[in-house]
Amino acid sequence: MIAGNGGDAFFESRHGSISCVACHGGTDGVNDKVTAHEGIVADPTQQAAESCGGCHAQIVANFPTSLHANFNGYKTLFEERSGIAFENHPEIEEEFAGECGKCHVTCGQCHVSRPVAVKGGLVRGHEFLSTPSQSDNCTACHGSRVGEEYTGSREGYAADVHYIPNTMRCNECHTGAEMHGDGMVYGTRYESNLMPRCEDCHSGTETETANNFHNQHWGELSCQVCHSQDYKNCNKCHVGGTGIREPSYLSFKIGKNPIPGEREYEYVTLRHIPIAPDTYEPWGIGDLTNYEALPSWKYASPHNIRLLTNRTSEDGETASCGPCHNSPDEGGFFLRQADLDTMSVREAAANAALIVPDGPPPWGR
């Protein structure tokens, strides 16, 4: 059989024994295009139970609770800041689906095509990819921040030390089990035990005592505090299609851990996120009533790791404590009172618990 658009590869694959109409619908055995395409479904995996569940029952059963499917992390934080429960406000749920929900994915949008949120299109014809494409799937959605950090493709970044093109790909750390979910409902991604951590590969006595830095700070600082480069932060943005009000910028801030229940470190990297009290005005929400309940400096896991950074070396070749321990009170590496003084009263209140005292560390010892 000769078929275009990757058809030959598909029919030779494991899925090739399944007829076209079994998944896509339409009418088989006719030569009229209009008749053949009546009732056709472009993405059958929107109904995963029917199209994928016969062979992948457990994955299909778990996936609805996956954060890739339900975006529950965004919902959790919205509800905490707004005091509005989605289940009691279907009109807000509809707004969410129309804006934030555009990034929801189906099985096919990872394993066959690019996600609809990035204009779709088949990756390798009708071939089913057991491991999604890093460029056409993973960084197609997570590119402007994670992708640029990891590959060093933005000016100001060096590639992550783990980045080995076509070898050390996203799935080396972010497994299929994490992407598909385990059937548990999580409020945010950091609650999941499937979320990768540096210590999954870098742990044990030999690592923890490898040098004076580790001897002093292991378990107290997240790994990124020392080993991340500057990373992207944002200012204000809002829904409704008008996008970012101010451009993103590279920066680096260390502060107290905002999620001690999920991560045990005392000090972590923090990323400024674009949330303001009036963010959801287009949804008819004039003000986030509980805006101060959550910080706008969020726990961050930058994907731009290097052995030596501008906190651990003055010359880029020799390790040193000086850059971090001599960081100035204003404009330095730490989130301090001087940073709060540049914010609105409400945003300063939201982040007050994360700042560290002025002066060099260690504090209070």
VOBA-1610 file (N, C-alpha, C; in pm, whole numbers, padded with zeros to 5 digits, always signed):
BEGIN
Met+00085-00120+00000Met+00000+00000+00000Met+00089+00124+00000Ile+00057+00220-00083Ile+00129+00346-00090Ile+00041+00454-00029Ala+00094+00526+00065Ala+00015+00630+00131Ala+00104+00748+00164Gly+00049+00868+00147Gly+00126+00988+00177Gly+00123+01022+00325Asn+00195+01130+00358Asn+00195+01184+00493Asn+00234+01081+00599Gly+00335+01001+00569Gly+00383+00902+00666Gly+00299+00778+00673Gly+00211+00758+00577Gly+00121+00643+00582Gly+00194+00510+00580Asp+00296+00498+00494Asp+00369+00371+00485Asp+00429+00333+00620Ala+00494+00430+00687Ala+00554+00401+00817Ala+00447+00361+00918Phe+00332+00424+00909Phe+00225+00391+01002Phe+00177+00247+00982Phe+00150+00209+00858Phe+00095+00077+00833Phe+00194-00034+00866Glu+00322-00001+00872Glu+00423-00100+00911Glu+00446-00103+01061Ser+00384-00010+01132Ser+00405+00001+01275Ser+00307-00086+01352Arg+00324-00086+01486Arg+00238-00165+01573Arg+00092-00122+01561His+00068+00007+01538His-00068+00057+01528His-00127+00039+01387Gly-00043-00005+01294Gly-00088-00012+01155Gly-00194-00116+01128Ser-00213-00209+01221Ser-00316-00311+01202Ser-00456-00258+01232Ile-00461-00137+01287Ile-00590-00075+01319Ile-00636+00005+01198Ser-00757-00014+01154Ser-00804+00058+01036Ser-00821+00206+01066Cys-00815+00288+00963Cys-00830+00432+00979Cys-00963+00468+01045Val-01071+00405+00998Val-01203+00441+01049Val-01223+00395+01192Ala-01147+00296+01236Ala-01161+00249+01374Ala-01127+00360+01472Cys-01036+00446+01434Cys-00999+00558+01520Cys-01066+00688+01476His-01060+00717+01348His-01102+00849+01299His-01249+00856+01257Gly-01315+00743+01249Gly-01452+00746+01200Gly-01454+00766+01049Gly-01562+00818+00997Gly-01577+00829+00853Gly-01638+00702+00796Thr-01634+00692+00663Thr-01696+00578+00594Thr-01591+00503+00516Asp-01576+00375+00543Asp-01475+00294+00476Asp-01529+00238+00346Gly-01439+00211+00252Gly-01476+00140+00130Gly-01544+00222+00024Val-01535+00357+00033Val-01594+00441-00071Val-01485+00530-00130Asn-01504+00569-00254Asn-01404+00651-00323Asn-01441+00798-00329Asp-01557+00834-00283Asp-01598+00974-00282Asp-01544+01041-00155Lys-01467+01147-00172Lys-01400+01210-00058Lys-01499+01264+00044Val-01603+01330-00003Val-01701+01389+00090Val-01767+01281+00173Thr-01810+01173+00107Thr-01875+01064+00178Thr-01779+00995+00274Ala-01656+00974+00228Ala-01556+00905+00311Ala-01525+00981+00439His-01535+01116+00432His-01496+01197+00547His-01614+01238+00636Glu-01731+01190+00608Glu-01845+01225+00691Glu-01824+01171+00834Gly-01835+01260+00932Gly-01820+01220+01073Gly-01677+01195+01116Ile-01581+01238+01036Ile-01442+01212+01070Ile-01400+01292+01193Val-01312+01234+01275Val-01261+01297+01397Val-01111+01316+01380Ala-01066+01441+01383Ala-00925+01469+01358Ala-00836+01410+01467Asp-00875+01427+01594Asp-00794+01376+01706Asp-00878+01279+01787Pro-00875+01151+01754Pro-00957+01053+01827Pro-00920+01044+01974Thr-00796+01085+02010Thr-00753+01069+02149Thr-00818+01170+02242Gln-00901+01260+02187Gln-00982+01342+02274Gln-01080+01256+02353Gln-01112+01141+02298Gln-01191+01040+02368Gln-01099+00921+02393Ala-01006+00939+02486Ala-00898+00842+02504Ala-00949+00705+02547Ala-01053+00700+02626Ala-01102+00571+02672Ala-01141+00481+02555Glu-01206+00542+02454Glu-01249+00465+02337Glu-01133+00437+02241Ser-01046+00533+02220Ser-00943+00518+02116Ser-00814+00456+02167Cys-00779+00478+02294Cys-00651+00429+02346Cys-00668+00327+02459Gly-00782+00331+02525Gly-00800+00252+02646Gly-00795+00103+02627Gly-00825+00053+02507Gly-00824-00090+02486Gly-00689-00152+02512Cys-00582-00080+02478Cys-00446-00131+02499Cys-00374-00063+02615His-00412+00061+02643His-00340+00140+02744His-00435+00179+02857Ala-00502+00079+02912Ala-00611+00106+03006Ala-00564+00182+03130Gln-00452+00142+03189Gln-00409+00206+03314Gln-00366+00350+03290Ile-00294+00374+03182Ile-00252+00510+03149Ile-00373+00599+03126Val-00469+00548+03050Val-00590+00626+03020Val-00668+00652+03149Ala-00670+00558+03240Ala-00743+00576+03365Ala-00676+00682+03452Asn-00543+00689+03449Asn-00469+00784+03533Asn-00465+00925+03474Phe-00465+00933+03342Phe-00432+01060+03278Phe-00523+01177+03315Pro-00653+01159+03334Pro-00737+01275+03368Pro-00693+01350+03493Thr-00623+01283+03586Thr-00574+01352+03705Thr-00432+01405+03687Ser-00371+01378+03573Ser-00239+01432+03544Ser-00246+01583+03530Leu-00144+01652+03578Leu-00143+01797+03567Leu-00133+01842+03422His-00085+01756+03333His-00085+01790+03191His-00227+01789+03133Ala-00314+01712+03195Ala-00451+01703+03145Ala-00544+01804+03210Asn-00528+01825+03342Asn-00628+01907+03410Asn-00579+02045+03453Phe-00448+02070+03443Phe-00393+02200+03483Phe-00435+02238+03625Asn-00439+02139+03712Asn-00489+02163+03846Asn-00403+02260+03924Gly-00273+02266+03892Gly-00187+02361+03961Gly-00235+02503+03946Tyr-00275+02541+03825Tyr-00325+02676+03801Tyr-00457+02698+03875Lys-00541+02595+03875Lys-00669+02608+03943Lys-00651+02625+04093Thr-00560+02546+04150Thr-00535+02552+04294Thr-00493+02692+04335Leu-00398+02749+04263Leu-00346+02880+04300Leu-00449+02990+04274Phe-00526+02976+04166Phe-00631+03074+04139Phe-00733+03074+04252Glu-00776+02956+04293Glu-00878+02949+04398Glu-00827+03006+04530Glu-00699+02981+04562Glu-00645+03035+04686Glu-00636+03187+04683Arg-00597+03242+04569Arg-00582+03388+04561Arg-00716+03460+04548Ser-00811+03396+04482Ser-00937+03464+04453Ser-01045+03437+04556Gly-01034+03322+04625Gly-01142+03282+04714Gly-01263+03230+04641Ile-01246+03197+04513Ile-01356+03149+04429Ile-01332+03003+04393Ala-01429+02917+04421Ala-01419+02775+04388Ala-01476+02751+04249Phe-01400+02686+04165Phe-01447+02659+04028Phe-01580+02584+04028Glu-01595+02487+04118Glu-01715+02404+04115Glu-01842+02484+04139Asn-01828+02599+04203Asn-01945+02683+04230Asn-01963+02794+04127His-01872+02803+04033His-01878+02912+03936His-01846+02859+03796Pro-01945+02798+03730Pro-01920+02743+03595Pro-01878+02851+03496Glu-01917+02976+03517Glu-01877+03081+03425Glu-01726+03107+03433Ile-01669+03091+03553Ile-01524+03106+03569Ile-01452+02985+03509Glu-01509+02867+03529Glu-01454+02746+03469Glu-01449+02759+03317Glu-01551+02820+03259Glu-01555+02841+03115Glu-01446+02939+03071Glu-01426+03045+03149Glu-01319+03140+03117Glu-01183+03071+03125Phe-01165+02990+03229Phe-01039+02917+03245Phe-01014+02826+03125Ala-01117+02753+03085Ala-01102+02661+02972Ala-01067+02736+02844Gly-01123+02856+02827Gly-01098+02933+02706Gly-00962+02998+02703Glu-00902+03024+02819Glu-00771+03089+02825Glu-00663+02989+02864Cys-00655+02957+02992Cys-00551+02868+03042Cys-00565+02728+02984Gly-00689+02683+02966Gly-00714+02548+02920Gly-00673+02521+02777Lys-00633+02623+02705Lys-00589+02604+02567Lys-00465+02514+02560Cys-00393+02505+02670Cys-00270+02427+02671Cys-00293+02282+02710His-00416+02241+02742His-00443+02101+02773His-00402+02015+02654Val-00353+01896+02683Val-00312+01807+02575Val-00388+01677+02581Thr-00395+01611+02467Thr-00449+01476+02457Thr-00333+01381+02436Cys-00361+01251+02437Cys-00255+01153+02410Cys-00188+01181+02275Gly-00271+01209+02175Gly-00218+01229+02040Gly-00133+01353+02028Gln-00160+01454+02109Gln-00084+01578+02098Gln+00055+01568+02160Cys+00086+01456+02222Cys+00224+01428+02265Cys+00287+01318+02180His+00206+01220+02138His+00262+01100+02075His+00245+01093+01924Val+00168+01187+01866Val+00149+01184+01720Val+00174+01323+01660Ser+00112+01424+01718Ser+00120+01558+01661Ser+00176+01658+01762Arg+00205+01777+01712Arg+00234+01887+01800Arg+00105+01929+01871Pro+00115+01986+01990Pro-00007+02029+02059Pro-00081+02138+01982Val-00211+02140+01995Val-00294+02240+01929Val-00253+02381+01973Ala-00210+02395+02099Ala-00172+02527+02152Ala-00057+02588+02074Val+00022+02505+02006Val+00133+02557+01925Val+00110+02524+01777Lys-00015+02530+01737Lys-00058+02521+01597Lys-00064+02380+01542Gly-00037+02279+01623Gly-00057+02142+01580Gly+00036+02099+01468Gly-00006+01997+01393Gly+00074+01942+01283Gly+00137+01811+01322Leu+00130+01712+01235Leu+00189+01582+01263Leu+00340+01593+01277Val+00396+01515+01369Val+00541+01520+01393Val+00615+01437+01288Arg+00580+01308+01278Arg+00640+01222+01174Arg+00527+01145+01106Gly+00448+01220+01032Gly+00334+01159+00968Gly+00241+01099+01072His+00188+00982+01044His+00098+00916+01138His+00171+00823+01233Glu+00303+00830+01235Glu+00380+00744+01324Glu+00351+00782+01470Phe+00330+00680+01554Phe+00310+00701+01697Phe+00446+00696+01766Leu+00480+00802+01837Leu+00609+00810+01904Leu+00594+00765+02048Ser+00662+00658+02086Ser+00651+00614+02225Ser+00710+00718+02319Thr+00817+00785+02275Thr+00874+00897+02350Thr+00849+01024+02269Pro+00778+01120+02324Pro+00750+01242+02249Pro+00877+01313+02205Ser+00866+01388+02098Ser+00978+01465+02046Ser+01010+01582+02141Gln+01136+01598+02176Gln+01171+01709+02265Gln+01140+01843+02201Ser+01170+01859+02073Ser+01151+01988+02008Ser+01007+02011+01964Asp+00940+01906+01915Asp+00804+01924+01862Asp+00696+01908+01968Asn+00730+01850+02080Asn+00630+01833+02185Asn+00670+01903+02315Cys+00778+01858+02378Cys+00813+01912+02510Cys+00840+02063+02504Thr+00939+02102+02427Thr+00975+02244+02426Thr+00888+02327+02332Ala+00803+02261+02255Ala+00704+02338+02179Ala+00614+02413+02275Cys+00582+02350+02388Cys+00501+02416+02491Cys+00586+02484+02597His+00695+02420+02635His+00777+02468+02746His+00908+02529+02694Gly+00900+02600+02583Gly+01022+02644+02517Gly+01075+02777+02561Ser+00988+02876+02581Ser+01038+03011+02605Ser+01111+03023+02738Arg+01088+02932+02828Arg+01158+02935+02955Arg+01246+02812+02969Val+01185+02695+02989Val+01261+02573+03012Val+01349+02538+02892Gly+01293+02543+02773Gly+01370+02504+02654Gly+01490+02593+02632Glu+01472+02723+02643Glu+01584+02814+02625Glu+01688+02797+02735Glu+01642+02774+02857Glu+01736+02751+02966Glu+01819+02626+02938Tyr+01752+02517+02904Tyr+01819+02388+02893Tyr+01917+02384+02776Thr+01877+02437+02662Thr+01961+02428+02543Thr+02056+02547+02528Gly+02040+02649+02613Gly+02126+02767+02602Gly+02099+02847+02476Ser+01974+02844+02427Ser+01943+02907+02299Ser+01909+03054+02311Arg+01904+03108+02432Arg+01878+03251+02449Arg+02006+03321+02491Glu+02027+03442+02441Glu+02144+03518+02479Glu+02144+03539+02630Gly+02258+03514+02692Gly+02268+03526+02836Gly+02271+03392+02907Tyr+02239+03283+02834Tyr+02243+03149+02890Tyr+02361+03071+02832Ala+02419+02987+02914Ala+02498+02875+02863Ala+02412+02751+02879Ala+02426+02655+02792Ala+02341+02536+02798Ala+02359+02465+02931Asp+02254+02401+02976Asp+02259+02319+03096Asp+02369+02213+03080Val+02440+02186+03189Val+02550+02091+03182Val+02501+01951+03144His+02372+01924+03166His+02317+01794+03131His+02275+01786+02985Tyr+02275+01897+02914Tyr+02221+01898+02779Tyr+02318+01832+02682Ile+02276+01717+02631Ile+02350+01646+02527Ile+02251+01624+02413Pro+02262+01699+02304Pro+02160+01690+02197Pro+02133+01547+02155Asn+02006+01515+02145Asn+01957+01384+02100Asn+01993+01269+02194Thr+02046+01301+02311Thr+02081+01196+02407Thr+02018+01223+02542Met+02059+01331+02607Met+02003+01365+02739Met+01881+01453+02717Arg+01769+01388+02692Arg+01646+01461+02659Arg+01557+01474+02782Cys+01448+01545+02765Cys+01357+01574+02878Cys+01316+01448+02952Asn+01289+01340+02877Asn+01236+01219+02939Asn+01337+01145+03024Glu+01465+01185+03017Glu+01564+01124+03105Glu+01531+01153+03252Cys+01473+01269+03277Cys+01433+01305+03413Cys+01281+01302+03430His+01210+01351+03329His+01064+01357+03337His+01006+01234+03266Thr+00974+01134+03346Thr+00934+01005+03291Thr+00791+01005+03241Gly+00760+00900+03167Gly+00623+00883+03122Gly+00526+00870+03238Ala+00571+00806+03346Ala+00484+00792+03463Ala+00447+00928+03520Glu+00543+01020+03523Glu+00512+01155+03572Glu+00415+01225+03478Met+00438+01216+03348Met+00353+01284+03252Met+00210+01229+03253His+00198+01097+03265His+00066+01034+03260His-00008+01044+03393Gly+00065+01065+03502Gly+00003+01070+03633Gly-00011+00932+03694Asp-00038+00930+03823Asp-00052+00803+03893Asp-00193+00781+03948Gly-00287+00863+03902Gly-00424+00851+03948Gly-00456+00936+04069Met-00352+00994+04131Met-00372+01081+04245Met-00398+01224+04197Val-00476+01298+04274Val-00503+01438+04242Val-00407+01525+04322Tyr-00326+01603+04254Tyr-00229+01690+04320Tyr-00267+01836+04299Gly-00245+01914+04404Gly-00273+02057+04393Gly-00174+02128+04305Thr-00045+02090+04314Thr+00061+02146+04230Thr+00160+02036+04197Arg+00248+02062+04103Arg+00341+01959+04058Arg+00439+01918+04166Tyr+00474+02007+04258Tyr+00573+01973+04359Tyr+00518+01877+04464Glu+00388+01855+04466Glu+00330+01759+04559Glu+00350+01615+04513Ser+00375+01595+04385Ser+00384+01460+04330Ser+00518+01396+04361Asn+00514+01271+04405Asn+00637+01196+04428Asn+00705+01155+04299Leu+00634+01171+04186Leu+00692+01137+04056Leu+00778+01251+04000Met+00769+01367+04063Met+00847+01483+04018Met+00996+01455+04040Pro+01081+01473+03939Pro+01223+01443+03957Pro+01292+01542+04049Arg+01398+01498+04110Arg+01480+01582+04196Arg+01626+01556+04164Cys+01710+01655+04186Cys+01853+01638+04162Cys+01908+01518+04239Glu+01856+01501+04363Glu+01907+01395+04449Glu+01876+01255+04397Asp+01787+01246+04297Asp+01761+01115+04238Asp+01887+01056+04177Cys+01973+01141+04125Cys+02100+01096+04067Cys+02220+01137+04152His+02209+01250+04220His+02322+01306+04294His+02294+01299+04443Ser+02325+01187+04504Ser+02302+01171+04647Ser+02403+01072+04703Gly+02392+01046+04830Gly+02485+00955+04895Gly+02598+01032+04962Thr+02665+00966+05052Thr+02770+01030+05132Thr+02878+01091+05046Glu+02918+01024+04940Glu+03026+01076+04855Glu+02989+01210+04794Thr+02864+01224+04749Thr+02819+01351+04692Thr+02800+01457+04799Glu+02737+01419+04908Glu+02704+01514+05013Glu+02828+01572+05081Thr+02938+01502+05074Thr+03063+01550+05135Thr+03172+01575+05031Ala+03131+01596+04906Ala+03228+01607+04798Ala+03319+01728+04809Asn+03270+01835+04874Asn+03349+01957+04887Asn+03296+02037+05005Asn+03365+02146+05037Asn+03325+02226+05154Asn+03187+02289+05136Phe+03152+02321+05010Phe+03020+02379+04984Phe+02910+02280+05024His+02926+02154+04981His+02827+02053+05014His+02827+02023+05164Asn+02946+02017+05223Asn+02954+01993+05367Asn+02874+02097+05445Gln+02879+02221+05400Gln+02816+02330+05473Gln+02667+02342+05443His+02629+02320+05317His+02494+02360+05274His+02402+02247+05231Trp+02450+02121+05226Trp+02366+02013+05176Trp+02237+02002+05259Gly+02125+02000+05190Gly+01996+01990+05257Gly+01939+02122+05303Glu+02024+02223+05319Glu+01979+02356+05362Glu+01943+02442+05242Leu+02020+02429+05135Leu+01997+02504+05012Leu+01951+02408+04904Ser+01857+02450+04821Ser+01826+02371+04702Ser+01947+02375+04611Cys+01964+02271+04531Cys+02082+02262+04444Cys+02093+02382+04352Gln+01977+02433+04306Gln+01978+02544+04211Gln+02033+02674+04271Val+02028+02688+04403Val+02080+02809+04467Val+02226+02833+04427Cys+02302+02727+04418Cys+02442+02740+04380Cys+02465+02713+04231His+02387+02624+04173His+02424+02570+04042His+02340+02619+03925Ser+02239+02704+03946Ser+02164+02761+03834Ser+02225+02892+03788Gln+02208+02920+03661Gln+02241+03051+03607Gln+02119+03143+03626Asp+02133+03270+03585Asp+02017+03357+03585Asp+01906+03293+03501Tyr+01782+03323+03533Tyr+01669+03261+03466Tyr+01560+03365+03443Lys+01464+03327+03359Lys+01362+03422+03316Lys+01261+03449+03427Asn+01232+03576+03447Asn+01127+03622+03537Asn+01032+03709+03459Cys+00912+03729+03513Cys+00811+03808+03444Cys+00757+03917+03534Asn+00696+04016+03472Asn+00627+04119+03547Asn+00477+04092+03537Lys+00399+04189+03502Lys+00255+04171+03502Lys+00204+04121+03367Cys+00107+04033+03374Cys+00034+03996+03253Cys-00109+03966+03295His-00196+03947+03200His-00334+03914+03235His-00400+03838+03122Val-00513+03778+03153Val-00585+03701+03053Val-00663+03794+02962Gly-00730+03736+02865Gly-00812+03816+02776Gly-00746+03845+02643Gly-00629+03787+02619Gly-00567+03798+02488Gly-00471+03913+02471Thr-00452+03999+02571Thr-00362+04112+02553Thr-00220+04082+02597Gly-00199+03969+02664Gly-00065+03920+02687Gly+00017+03995+02790Ile+00148+03985+02776Ile+00242+04042+02872Ile+00240+04194+02863Arg+00230+04258+02977Arg+00233+04404+02980Arg+00376+04456+02974Glu+00467+04383+03036Glu+00606+04424+03038Glu+00691+04303+03000Pro+00807+04325+02940Pro+00887+04211+02893Pro+00947+04130+03007Ser+00975+04003+02980Ser+01043+03920+03078Ser+01188+03965+03089Tyr+01255+03919+03193Tyr+01393+03961+03216Tyr+01467+03850+03290Leu+01598+03847+03272Leu+01682+03750+03341Leu+01723+03806+03477Ser+01710+03723+03577Ser+01748+03763+03712Ser+01772+03639+03794Phe+01811+03659+03921Phe+01836+03546+04010Phe+01808+03592+04151Lys+01719+03521+04221Lys+01687+03556+04358Lys+01680+03431+04446Ile+01740+03443+04563Ile+01737+03339+04664Ile+01654+03391+04781Gly+01565+03309+04830Gly+01484+03349+04944Gly+01441+03229+05024Lys+01360+03253+05125Lys+01311+03143+05207Lys+01214+03058+05127Asn+01210+02932+05160Asn+01132+02833+05087Asn+00982+02855+05108Pro+00905+02882+05001Pro+00760+02903+05017Pro+00679+02775+05027Ile+00740+02658+04999Ile+00665+02532+05004Ile+00740+02429+05090Pro+00763+02457+05218Pro+00840+02364+05302Pro+00773+02228+05317Gly+00642+02221+05293Gly+00574+02093+05302Gly+00609+01999+05189Glu+00652+02053+05074Glu+00688+01970+04958Glu+00839+01959+04938Arg+00914+02061+04979Arg+01059+02060+04966Arg+01120+02107+05098Glu+01218+02034+05147Glu+01266+02054+05283Glu+01370+02165+05297Tyr+01418+02220+05187Tyr+01525+02319+05195Tyr+01480+02446+05268Glu+01578+02514+05329Glu+01547+02640+05396Glu+01550+02757+05298Tyr+01647+02754+05205Tyr+01661+02862+05107Tyr+01659+02803+04967Val+01588+02872+04875Val+01567+02819+04741Val+01572+02932+04639Thr+01579+02895+04513Thr+01565+02994+04407Thr+01418+03032+04391Leu+01394+03160+04367Leu+01258+03212+04353Leu+01243+03281+04218Arg+01131+03253+04151Arg+01103+03315+04021Arg+00984+03408+04034His+00999+03532+03986His+00887+03626+03992His+00787+03591+03883Ile+00661+03578+03924Ile+00556+03537+03830Ile+00462+03655+03802Pro+00397+03655+03688Pro+00316+03771+03648Pro+00174+03766+03702Ile+00160+03784+03832Ile+00025+03785+03891Ile+00005+03917+03965Ala-00106+03981+03940Ala-00140+04109+04004Ala-00284+04101+04054Pro-00324+04187+04146Pro-00462+04181+04198Pro-00568+04194+04090Asp-00536+04263+03979Asp-00637+04283+03875Asp-00618+04191+03755Thr-00541+04085+03772Thr-00510+03996+03660Thr-00634+03945+03589Tyr-00739+03912+03663Tyr-00855+03845+03604Tyr-00972+03940+03581Glu-00944+04067+03564Glu-01051+04161+03532Glu-01131+04119+03408Pro-01065+04068+03301Pro-01143+04025+03184Pro-01242+03913+03214Trp-01224+03844+03325Trp-01316+03738+03364Trp-01428+03792+03453Gly-01428+03922+03475Gly-01527+03981+03562Gly-01490+03979+03708Ile-01362+03948+03738Ile-01314+03946+03877Ile-01230+04071+03896Gly-01285+04171+03959Gly-01218+04299+03970Gly-01098+04298+04061Asp-01093+04201+04153Asp-00983+04201+04249Asp-00966+04059+04304Leu-00839+04017+04320Leu-00811+03890+04385Leu-00816+03913+04536Thr-00927+03874+04596Thr-00953+03905+04737Thr-00841+03857+04829Asn-00789+03738+04801Asn-00685+03679+04887Asn-00548+03688+04821Tyr-00523+03796+04749Tyr-00397+03809+04675Tyr-00276+03786+04764Glu-00282+03833+04887Glu-00167+03822+04977Glu-00145+03681+05031Ala-00238+03589+05002Ala-00228+03455+05058Ala-00112+03375+05001Leu-00069+03409+04881Leu+00040+03338+04815Leu+00142+03438+04762Pro+00270+03405+04767Pro+00371+03499+04716Pro+00372+03506+04564Ser+00421+03616+04513Ser+00441+03628+04368Ser+00586+03594+04330Trp+00667+03560+04430Trp+00797+03499+04407Trp+00780+03351+04438Lys+00790+03268+04337Lys+00750+03128+04343Lys+00872+03037+04343Tyr+00861+02923+04413Tyr+00966+02821+04411Tyr+01002+02789+04265Ala+01130+02792+04234Ala+01173+02775+04095Ala+01273+02661+04083Ser+01263+02589+03971Ser+01358+02481+03939Ser+01418+02509+03802Pro+01505+02607+03790Pro+01562+02640+03658Pro+01633+02520+03596His+01626+02512+03464His+01688+02403+03389His+01816+02451+03321Asn+01900+02522+03394Asn+02023+02576+03334Asn+02141+02557+03428Ile+02161+02433+03469Ile+02260+02398+03571Ile+02402+02404+03515Arg+02493+02461+03594Arg+02636+02460+03565Arg+02711+02429+03694Leu+02829+02372+03681Leu+02909+02343+03800Leu+02947+02471+03873Leu+02999+02568+03798Leu+03036+02698+03855Leu+02944+02805+03799Thr+02897+02894+03886Thr+02809+03003+03846Thr+02860+03132+03906Asn+02787+03241+03884Asn+02832+03370+03939Asn+02809+03381+04089Arg+02758+03274+04152Arg+02753+03270+04299Arg+02864+03187+04359Thr+02922+03098+04279Thr+03022+03006+04334Thr+03162+03033+04281Ser+03177+03133+04196Ser+03309+03162+04141Ser+03319+03308+04099Glu+03433+03367+04126Glu+03455+03506+04084Glu+03517+03514+03945Asp+03589+03411+03906Asp+03656+03414+03776Asp+03604+03309+03680Gly+03504+03229+03720Gly+03449+03126+03634Gly+03532+03001+03627Glu+03641+02997+03701Glu+03729+02880+03698Glu+03756+02823+03836Thr+03759+02909+03938Thr+03792+02867+04073Thr+03672+02886+04165Ala+03640+02785+04242Ala+03526+02794+04332Ala+03555+02892+04444Ser+03453+02969+04482Ser+03470+03071+04585Ser+03339+03097+04655Cys+03344+03127+04786Cys+03224+03163+04863Cys+03190+03311+04846Gly+03288+03391+04804Gly+03276+03536+04807Gly+03156+03595+04737Pro+03127+03558+04611Pro+03018+03625+04540Pro+02884+03617+04614Cys+02854+03502+04672Cys+02726+03487+04740Cys+02728+03554+04878His+02832+03530+04954His+02837+03581+05090His+02862+03732+05095Asn+02907+03789+04988Asn+02927+03934+04982Asn+02822+04004+04895Ser+02715+03934+04866Ser+02611+03991+04781Ser+02549+04114+04848Pro+02534+04226+04776Pro+02483+04349+04838Pro+02337+04338+04878Asp+02293+04426+04968Asp+02155+04425+05015Asp+02057+04468+04906Glu+02102+04552+04816Glu+02018+04597+04705Glu+02076+04549+04573Gly+01992+04484+04494Gly+02036+04437+04363Gly+02121+04313+04366Gly+02128+04245+04480Gly+02209+04125+04491Gly+02131+03998+04465Phe+02188+03886+04509Phe+02128+03756+04482Phe+02009+03725+04573Phe+02000+03791+04687Phe+01898+03756+04785Phe+01775+03846+04774Leu+01657+03786+04800Leu+01534+03863+04809Leu+01531+03931+04945Arg+01533+04066+04945Arg+01547+04139+05070Arg+01441+04248+05079Gln+01446+04321+05191Gln+01352+04429+05213Gln+01358+04531+05101Ala+01477+04556+05048Ala+01491+04652+04939Ala+01407+04612+04819Asp+01390+04480+04796Asp+01306+04434+04685Asp+01159+04458+04715Leu+01119+04436+04839Leu+00979+04462+04876Leu+00946+04609+04861Asp+01043+04694+04886Asp+01018+04839+04881Asp+00986+04887+04740Thr+01018+04805+04639Thr+00988+04843+04500Thr+00850+04794+04457Met+00781+04717+04543Met+00653+04656+04508Met+00537+04738+04563Ser+00419+04704+04517Ser+00299+04761+04576Ser+00287+04711+04720Val+00203+04776+04799Val+00183+04736+04938Val+00134+04593+04946Arg+00042+04557+04858Arg-00016+04423+04862Arg+00084+04317+04820Glu+00163+04346+04716Glu+00261+04246+04673Glu+00371+04232+04777Ala+00411+04341+04838Ala+00512+04333+04944Ala+00463+04244+05058Ala+00336+04260+05095Ala+00280+04177+05201Ala+00278+04029+05162Ala+00250+04002+05035Ala+00244+03864+04988Ala+00378+03794+04995Asn+00487+03870+04987Asn+00620+03811+04981Asn+00704+03834+05107Ala+00646+03897+05208Ala+00723+03936+05326Ala+00788+03816+05396Ala+00722+03701+05393Ala+00775+03585+05465Ala+00894+03521+05394Leu+00923+03562+05270Leu+01030+03498+05192Leu+01161+03573+05195Ile+01162+03697+05240Ile+01286+03774+05234Ile+01384+03728+05340Val+01512+03752+05314Val+01618+03721+05411Val+01672+03852+05467Pro+01731+03849+05586Pro+01780+03973+05648Pro+01892+04037+05567Asp+01908+04166+05583Asp+02020+04235+05522Asp+02150+04185+05583Gly+02258+04211+05510Gly+02388+04167+05556Gly+02423+04029+05503Pro+02546+03987+05524Pro+02592+03859+05467Pro+02542+03741+05548Pro+02520+03626+05483Pro+02489+03503+05558Pro+02617+03453+05627Pro+02600+03369+05729Pro+02476+03311+05782Pro+02405+03410+05875Trp+02270+03402+05874Trp+02191+03492+05956Trp+02145+03419+06082Gly+02154+03489+06194Gly+02102+03434+06319Gly+02182+03318+06375Arg+02309+03310+06337Arg+02391+03198+06391Arg+02502+03254+06479
//
